[in-house]
Amino acid sequence: MARQKLDRKEAEEALSELEGWELADDGTAIRRRFVFSNFNEAFGFMVRVALAAEKLDHHPEWSNVYKTVDVKLTTHSSGGLTELDFKLAKKMNAYAAK
């Protein structure tokens, strides 16, 4: 099921409510770098996010190097950002704060 793509103004508005995230230059994605104290914390974060992403049927583009997790969120089926990206980003922020 396709999601409604947000225009740039809507995306910027939603982004203003998310700490640490930035809009990609082309406006089709949001991204953030999470830095943890060690690999175990970074990997634990990824496991929690993976379970939430599976429930949402919305999966991040991400990479992990030691204690750093780089994340990019976009809704490929919509060709840009949707509310789903911001929902998952909020969950990620909450998991990183724990």
N, C-alpha and C positions, 0 to 999 in steps of 0.2 A: 504494500500500500504506500503510495507516494505521500510525502508530507508537504505541507505548504512552505515554500521557500520564503524566507524573510528578506525584505529589501535592506539596503545598507543602513538606513535610518533605524529600522526596527532592530537590526543586529547590534548597532552601536548602543541603542537604548538598553537592550538585554545585557550587553556586555558591561554596562556601567554598574550593574548589580553583582558582578563577578570579580572578586579580588584575584589579582595575579594573572589574568588572562588578557590576551591581546588579539586584535583582529589581524588576520593575514593581509598582506598588501592588496591582494585582489578582492578581498572582502568575502571570499567563499568559505573561509574556515576561521576557527579560533585556535590559539595555541598557548601552551604554558609549559614551563619547566618546573618540575617538582624535585627538590633536593632533600634527601633524608640523611640521617646520621650514619647509616650503613646499608649494606646490600640487603640484609634481612628485612629491614623496614621498607625499603623500596619494593622488594619482591612481595611482601605482605600486602602493600598498597595495591600492587598490580593484581593480585589474586582477588581482593575485595572488589576492585573495579571490574574485573573480568566477569564475576558473578552478576553484578548489577547490569553490566552491558548486555549480558546474555538474556536477562529478564526483559530488558528494554528492546532487545533485538536491534541494538545499535552499537557498533564496535569501533573503538578508537584506532587511529593510526598512532603507534607509539614505539619508542625504543628505550632500552634500559642499558646504562653503563654504570656499573658498580652502584653508587647511591643516588644516581640521577635518572629520572624518568621524563622524557620529552614526549608531549602529547599534542596531537593535532586532531580536532574534531570538525567534521563536515558531514553532510548527508548526501552521499553520492547520487542516490536516486532522484534527488531534487536539484542537484547541480549547485548546491550552496548550503547555507545555514538554515536550520529549522529549530523549532522549540526543543526538539529532542536533543540537539547538541548542547543547549544551555542546561537542560535537565541533567544530562550526564556530567557536565562540567560542575554543576552544583554538588552532585554526589561526590565527585572526585575531591573537591575542596573540603567537603565534610570528612571524607576518609583520611585525607592528608593531615587534618587538624587533630586526629585522634592520637 
